[in-house]
Amino acid sequence: MAKAAVSVAKRRPTRQIHVGGVAVGGDAPVSVQSMTTTKTADVEATIQQIYALAGAGADIVRCTCNEREAAEGLAQIVPRSPVPIVADIHFHVEMALAALDAGVNGLRLNPGNLRKPEEIKLVAAEARDRGVPIRIGVNAGSLHPALYERFGGATPEALVESARMELAYFDEVDFHDVKISVKASNVALMIEAYRLASETFDYPLHLGVTEAGPPPGGLVKATAGIATLLAEGIGDTIRYSLTADPVEEARAGRQLLEALGLRERKGLDLIACPSCGRAEIDVIKVANDAQVALEARKIPLQIAVMGCVVNGPGEAREADLGIAAGRKRGHLFIKGKIVRVVPEGEMVEALVAEAEKIVSEGIEARLAAADASAERAAEEDRRELFESKGSDANHSDERVIEIRKHLRELGGDARPAGAGGTAAGDSQGAGDDASSGEHGAGS
């Protein structure tokens, strides 16, 4: 019986706009955005960073336009950029108009900073005439004072009302080429604000946790907010706002979309076991060596590096390609099927070579080319490893016994009804390898 596809919630329907050649909203893939940290007036440095961002997975890049020199820089940057460029505008209507003159593919306006209705409508009218979209970029940290007072703080309702007011100005000049963000640095506030926005507007939503901070904490905060909403079907484009090299933002955004199945895998997705008592190799070294070699070749596959052949191929059966160690040999597997056995010292080279063949020939062709004796050799290695290291290679039984002993001493040896015994001597082994070996590796 075919296994049903598993995915996040269906995307909510939205209007579709275009930022340069990138569609946002509607049935378009969720896009990744980032922002340069260079001075926009430094054209060469900014172009270099834009290319780095595009290479890391950014579909759209934003540049600040805070002074005349920046606008002039944009005029040189836009035609040379590999991705659409959005100008970031805060206080000055003049900079918005100058950015439009520079040929940018989009604008971001902050309603809390650019407040005069006539200026807002002027920019919208100019953008309308040029076919340039605008993001209404509401931010909890720069909410209009009147809204802050009216709603008693930066609440989800206040953020959404700020966007609604801006849209009303746009409507007056018949401008509708819009996407919306309602960002906050507080993750819970951000999530609730976007949920409300998704119920209120049919415009595409740009997701982000503002000022998330440096990694790893910033990555955790941003992922918590963005991934929660994407899993609910909310969001059309995303940006990680990290205190770090913006390349990390683009890379994180792309990886998140790939992990959620919202974008096809563009780059390498390498998974590796954390190593254990059964590992036959230095998993960390092999994984690092493989990652360097595979990334250099831009291999767009999910690849697994596993410490031993007992459980490895089964545990990583969903990977496109993997390799597991056993008895001084490397066992190459594709979608969990052993296809070739190579000397341990050639594991990385063999993994890279097979990855390149999969890219050029396809998975089915490489499965068809499998060495018929490979699975038999793997089974022999599994049996010998299982016999030599037993079913509890990680000494989990010993830890369970010690834990139970201490719980009894503390008077806390409570166990749920029906819980199976796992200590040494019980009918079921405690080890995380208990069902491995010839009785069903990895099952």
Summary of the structure (lengths in Angstrom):
residues: 443
radius of gyration: 27.1
end to end distance: 17.9
largest distance: 81.1
contacts: 1536
relative contact order: 0.08
helix: 44%
strand: 17%
